Amino acid sequence: MYFPSKKDKWLTIVIWGIALLGFLTPLIKAQLMAALIMLFLGLFLLWFWFKTGYKIEGEKIKIYYGPIRQTIKINEIEVIIKSKAPLTAPALSMDRIQIRCGKYDIFSISPVDQDQFIKAITEINPDISLDTRLLK
C-alpha cells in the first residue's frame, strides 16, 4: 500500500519557486549554459517533490525521498509519536509522525492519511506504542 507525502503550501512555493526562478532567470538573461545547468538542478529538486512517499510491503516500510531510499522493519518499530519538529526528514510537511526503532533510529515522515498509515502498521505489529495525540 502506497502513501504519498503530505505537502505544505509554503514548501510548495519554496520548491517550485527555486526550481522555476533558478531556470528562468539565466534564460531571460540569455545565459543558455547557466539555464541548462539550472534546469537540471531544478528537475533534481522536483524529483523530491514528485517522488516522496511511503510504501508498506509485507513487513517493511519503504521510504522514497527523491533518489533516496530507506527501509524500516515494522516489527522493530517501538513508538510512533506526533511531531512538528523541523528536522531534515523525508517529509514535505511539518505535520509529521516520528517512528522510533531501536535505540537511535528515528524517522520523521508525513503521509497524507496518517490514520490509515498507522492502522496498516499496527495491524502488522500491534505492540507499537502510540502517542495519545494519534489516538482518535
MIDOSE-1310 file (N, C-alpha, C; in nm, 2 decimals, decimal comma, always signed):
residues 136
myfp	+0,08/-0,12/+0,00/+0,00/+0,00/+0,00/+0,09/+0,12/+0,00; +0,06/+0,22/-0,09/+0,15/+0,34/-0,10/+0,08/+0,46/-0,04; +0,15/+0,54/+0,04/+0,10/+0,66/+0,10/+0,19/+0,78/+0,05; +0,13/+0,87/-0,03/+0,21/+0,98/-0,07/+0,24/+1,08/+0,05
skkd	+0,34/+1,16/+0,04/+0,37/+1,26/+0,15/+0,27/+1,37/+0,14; +0,23/+1,42/+0,26/+0,15/+1,54/+0,27/+0,24/+1,66/+0,23; +0,19/+1,76/+0,16/+0,27/+1,87/+0,11/+0,22/+2,00/+0,16; +0,30/+2,07/+0,24/+0,26/+2,21/+0,29/+0,26/+2,31/+0,18
kwlt	+0,17/+2,41/+0,18/+0,17/+2,51/+0,08/+0,29/+2,60/+0,08; +0,35/+2,63/+0,19/+0,47/+2,71/+0,19/+0,59/+2,64/+0,13; +0,59/+2,51/+0,15/+0,70/+2,43/+0,09/+0,68/+2,42/-0,06; +0,56/+2,41/-0,10/+0,52/+2,41/-0,25/+0,58/+2,54/-0,31
iviw	+0,56/+2,65/-0,25/+0,60/+2,78/-0,30/+0,76/+2,78/-0,31; +0,82/+2,73/-0,20/+0,97/+2,74/-0,20/+1,03/+2,65/-0,30; +0,98/+2,52/-0,31/+1,05/+2,43/-0,40/+1,02/+2,47/-0,55; +0,89/+2,50/-0,58/+0,86/+2,53/-0,72/+0,92/+2,67/-0,75
gial	+0,93/+2,76/-0,66/+0,99/+2,89/-0,68/+1,14/+2,88/-0,71; +1,21/+2,80/-0,64/+1,35/+2,79/-0,66/+1,37/+2,72/-0,79; +1,30/+2,61/-0,82/+1,31/+2,54/-0,95/+1,29/+2,63/-1,07; +1,18/+2,71/-1,06/+1,14/+2,79/-1,18/+1,23/+2,91/-1,19
lgfl	+1,25/+2,99/-1,08/+1,33/+3,11/-1,09/+1,48/+3,08/-1,12; +1,53/+2,96/-1,07/+1,66/+2,92/-1,10/+1,68/+2,90/-1,25; +1,58/+2,85/-1,31/+1,59/+2,82/-1,46/+1,56/+2,95/-1,54; +1,45/+3,02/-1,50/+1,41/+3,14/-1,58/+1,50/+3,26/-1,58
tpli	+1,56/+3,28/-1,46/+1,65/+3,40/-1,45/+1,77/+3,40/-1,55; +1,84/+3,29/-1,56/+1,95/+3,29/-1,66/+1,89/+3,28/-1,80; +1,78/+3,22/-1,82/+1,72/+3,21/-1,95/+1,68/+3,35/-2,00; +1,62/+3,43/-1,92/+1,59/+3,57/-1,95/+1,71/+3,65/-1,99
kaql	+1,82/+3,62/-1,92/+1,94/+3,70/-1,94/+2,02/+3,64/-2,06; +1,96/+3,54/-2,13/+2,02/+3,47/-2,24/+2,15/+3,40/-2,21; +2,16/+3,35/-2,09/+2,27/+3,27/-2,04/+2,23/+3,12/-2,05; +2,24/+3,07/-2,17/+2,18/+2,94/-2,20/+2,25/+2,83/-2,13
maal	+2,38/+2,83/-2,11/+2,45/+2,72/-2,04/+2,41/+2,72/-1,90; +2,40/+2,84/-1,83/+2,36/+2,85/-1,70/+2,21/+2,81/-1,68; +2,13/+2,84/-1,78/+1,99/+2,80/-1,78/+1,98/+2,65/-1,79; +2,06/+2,59/-1,87/+2,06/+2,44/-1,88/+2,10/+2,37/-1,75
imlf	+2,21/+2,42/-1,69/+2,25/+2,37/-1,56/+2,14/+2,39/-1,46; +2,08/+2,50/-1,45/+1,98/+2,53/-1,35/+1,85/+2,44/-1,38; +1,83/+2,41/-1,51/+1,71/+2,32/-1,54/+1,74/+2,19/-1,48; +1,86/+2,13/-1,49/+1,89/+2,00/-1,44/+1,88/+2,01/-1,28
lglf	+1,93/+2,11/-1,22/+1,92/+2,13/-1,08/+1,77/+2,14/-1,03; +1,70/+2,22/-1,11/+1,55/+2,23/-1,07/+1,48/+2,10/-1,09; +1,51/+2,02/-1,19/+1,44/+1,89/-1,21/+1,48/+1,79/-1,10; +1,61/+1,80/-1,05/+1,65/+1,72/-0,94/+1,57/+1,76/-0,81
llwf	+1,55/+1,89/-0,79/+1,48/+1,93/-0,68/+1,33/+1,88/-0,69; +1,27/+1,89/-0,80/+1,13/+1,85/-0,82/+1,12/+1,70/-0,81; +1,23/+1,62/-0,83/+1,23/+1,48/-0,81/+1,18/+1,45/-0,67; +1,23/+1,53/-0,57/+1,19/+1,51/-0,43/+1,04/+1,54/-0,42
wfkt	+1,00/+1,64/-0,49/+0,86/+1,68/-0,48/+0,76/+1,57/-0,53; +0,79/+1,51/-0,64/+0,70/+1,42/-0,70/+0,72/+1,27/-0,65; +0,84/+1,24/-0,59/+0,87/+1,11/-0,55/+0,90/+1,09/-0,40; +0,82/+1,16/-0,32/+0,83/+1,14/-0,18/+0,70/+1,07/-0,13
gyki	+0,72/+0,95/-0,07/+0,61/+0,87/-0,03/+0,66/+0,75/+0,05; +0,56/+0,67/+0,10/+0,59/+0,56/+0,19/+0,51/+0,44/+0,15; +0,58/+0,33/+0,13/+0,51/+0,21/+0,08/+0,53/+0,10/+0,18; +0,41/+0,04/+0,22/+0,42/-0,08/+0,31/+0,41/-0,20/+0,22
egek	+0,52/-0,28/+0,23/+0,53/-0,40/+0,15/+0,56/-0,51/+0,25; +0,47/-0,61/+0,27/+0,50/-0,72/+0,36/+0,51/-0,66/+0,50; +0,63/-0,68/+0,56/+0,66/-0,64/+0,70/+0,76/-0,52/+0,70; +0,76/-0,45/+0,59/+0,86/-0,34/+0,58/+0,79/-0,21/+0,53
ikiy	+0,85/-0,10/+0,57/+0,80/+0,03/+0,52/+0,92/+0,08/+0,43; +0,89/+0,11/+0,31/+0,99/+0,16/+0,22/+0,97/+0,31/+0,20; +1,07/+0,39/+0,24/+1,06/+0,54/+0,23/+1,13/+0,58/+0,10; +1,05/+0,66/+0,02/+1,11/+0,71/-0,10/+1,11/+0,86/-0,09
ygpi	+1,23/+0,92/-0,11/+1,25/+1,07/-0,10/+1,34/+1,11/-0,21; +1,28/+1,13/-0,33/+1,36/+1,16/-0,45/+1,44/+1,04/-0,48; +1,57/+1,06/-0,49/+1,66/+0,95/-0,52/+1,70/+0,86/-0,40; +1,66/+0,91/-0,28/+1,70/+0,84/-0,15/+1,59/+0,74/-0,12
rqti	+1,64/+0,62/-0,07/+1,56/+0,51/-0,03/+1,60/+0,46/+0,10; +1,50/+0,43/+0,19/+1,53/+0,38/+0,32/+1,42/+0,27/+0,35; +1,46/+0,18/+0,44/+1,36/+0,07/+0,47/+1,36/+0,06/+0,62; +1,24/+0,04/+0,67/+1,21/+0,02/+0,82/+1,14/-0,11/+0,83
kine	+1,19/-0,20/+0,92/+1,12/-0,32/+0,95/+1,01/-0,29/+1,05; +0,89/-0,32/+1,02/+0,78/-0,29/+1,10/+0,79/-0,36/+1,24; +0,84/-0,48/+1,24/+0,85/-0,55/+1,37/+0,95/-0,49/+1,46; +1,04/-0,40/+1,42/+1,13/-0,33/+1,50/+1,09/-0,20/+1,55
ievi	+0,97/-0,15/+1,50/+0,92/-0,02/+1,55/+0,87/-0,03/+1,69; +0,91/+0,06/+1,78/+0,87/+0,06/+1,92/+0,77/+0,17/+1,95; +0,79/+0,29/+1,89/+0,70/+0,40/+1,93/+0,67/+0,48/+1,80; +0,55/+0,54/+1,79/+0,51/+0,63/+1,69/+0,45/+0,75/+1,76
iksk	+0,51/+0,87/+1,74/+0,46/+0,99/+1,81/+0,43/+1,10/+1,70; +0,35/+1,19/+1,74/+0,31/+1,31/+1,66/+0,43/+1,41/+1,67; +0,46/+1,47/+1,56/+0,58/+1,56/+1,57/+0,56/+1,68/+1,47; +0,61/+1,79/+1,51/+0,62/+1,91/+1,42/+0,76/+1,96/+1,41
aplt	+0,85/+1,88/+1,45/+0,99/+1,92/+1,46/+1,05/+1,94/+1,32; +1,11/+2,06/+1,30/+1,16/+2,09/+1,16/+1,29/+2,03/+1,13; +1,31/+1,90/+1,16/+1,44/+1,83/+1,13/+1,44/+1,79/+0,98; +1,55/+1,77/+0,93/+1,56/+1,72/+0,80/+1,50/+1,58/+0,80
apal	+1,41/+1,56/+0,71/+1,34/+1,43/+0,70/+1,28/+1,41/+0,57; +1,25/+1,29/+0,54/+1,18/+1,26/+0,41/+1,03/+1,29/+0,42; +1,00/+1,42/+0,44/+0,86/+1,47/+0,46/+0,85/+1,61/+0,40; +0,74/+1,63/+0,33/+0,72/+1,76/+0,27/+0,61/+1,84/+0,34
smdr	+0,59/+1,81/+0,47/+0,50/+1,88/+0,56/+0,56/+1,88/+0,70; +0,51/+1,98/+0,77/+0,55/+1,99/+0,91/+0,46/+1,91/+1,00; +0,35/+1,86/+0,95/+0,26/+1,77/+1,02/+0,31/+1,62/+1,00; +0,40/+1,59/+1,09/+0,47/+1,46/+1,08/+0,44/+1,36/+1,19
iqir	+0,48/+1,24/+1,17/+0,49/+1,14/+1,27/+0,63/+1,09/+1,28; +0,68/+1,06/+1,40/+0,81/+1,01/+1,42/+0,80/+0,86/+1,45; +0,88/+0,78/+1,38/+0,88/+0,64/+1,40/+1,02/+0,61/+1,47; +1,01/+0,55/+1,58/+1,13/+0,51/+1,65/+1,15/+0,36/+1,65
cgky	+1,27/+0,33/+1,61/+1,31/+0,18/+1,60/+1,45/+0,17/+1,68; +1,45/+0,08/+1,77/+1,58/+0,07/+1,84/+1,62/+0,19/+1,92; +1,74/+0,19/+1,96/+1,79/+0,30/+2,04/+1,81/+0,43/+1,97; +1,86/+0,43/+1,85/+1,90/+0,55/+1,78/+1,83/+0,59/+1,65
difs	+1,75/+0,50/+1,60/+1,69/+0,52/+1,47/+1,55/+0,59/+1,49; +1,54/+0,71/+1,43/+1,42/+0,79/+1,43/+1,40/+0,84/+1,29; +1,28/+0,81/+1,24/+1,24/+0,85/+1,10/+1,12/+0,94/+1,11; +1,12/+1,06/+1,06/+1,01/+1,15/+1,06/+0,95/+1,15/+0,92
ispv	+0,82/+1,12/+0,91/+0,75/+1,11/+0,78/+0,62/+1,18/+0,79; +0,56/+1,21/+0,67/+0,43/+1,28/+0,67/+0,33/+1,22/+0,57; +0,28/+1,10/+0,59/+0,18/+1,05/+0,50/+0,06/+1,14/+0,50; -0,01/+1,15/+0,38/-0,13/+1,23/+0,37/-0,24/+1,17/+0,47
dqdq	-0,26/+1,04/+0,47/-0,36/+0,98/+0,55/-0,28/+0,91/+0,67; -0,25/+0,98/+0,77/-0,18/+0,93/+0,88/-0,25/+0,82/+0,96; -0,38/+0,84/+0,97/-0,46/+0,74/+1,04/-0,46/+0,60/+0,97; -0,48/+0,60/+0,84/-0,47/+0,48/+0,77/-0,34/+0,41/+0,77
fika	-0,23/+0,50/+0,76/-0,09/+0,45/+0,76/-0,07/+0,38/+0,90; -0,10/+0,45/+1,01/-0,08/+0,39/+1,14/-0,16/+0,26/+1,16; -0,28/+0,26/+1,11/-0,37/+0,14/+1,12/-0,30/+0,03/+1,05; -0,25/+0,05/+0,92/-0,18/-0,06/+0,85/-0,06/-0,11/+0,92
itei	+0,01/-0,02/+0,98/+0,13/-0,06/+1,06/+0,10/-0,14/+1,18; +0,00/-0,09/+1,26/-0,03/-0,16/+1,38/-0,11/-0,29/+1,36; -0,16/-0,31/+1,24/-0,22/-0,44/+1,21/-0,11/-0,55/+1,20; +0,01/-0,50/+1,15/+0,12/-0,59/+1,14/+0,20/-0,61/+1,27
npdi	+0,21/-0,50/+1,34/+0,28/-0,50/+1,47/+0,19/-0,43/+1,58; +0,11/-0,51/+1,65/+0,02/-0,44/+1,74/+0,09/-0,40/+1,87; +0,22/-0,43/+1,89/+0,29/-0,40/+2,01/+0,35/-0,25/+2,00; +0,32/-0,18/+1,90/+0,38/-0,05/+1,88/+0,30/+0,05/+1,98
sldt	+0,38/+0,13/+2,06/+0,32/+0,23/+2,14/+0,29/+0,35/+2,06; +0,17/+0,40/+2,08/+0,13/+0,52/+2,00/+0,11/+0,64/+2,10; +0,15/+0,76/+2,05/+0,13/+0,88/+2,11/-0,02/+0,90/+2,13; -0,06/+0,95/+2,24/-0,20/+0,97/+2,27/-0,27/+1,07/+2,17
rllk	-0,19/+1,16/+2,11/-0,24/+1,26/+2,02/-0,28/+1,19/+1,89; -0,23/+1,07/+1,86/-0,26/+1,00/+1,74/-0,38/+0,91/+1,76; -0,43/+0,89/+1,88/-0,54/+0,81/+1,90/-0,67/+0,89/+1,89; -0,77/+0,84/+1,82/-0,89/+0,91/+1,80/-1,01/+0,82/+1,83
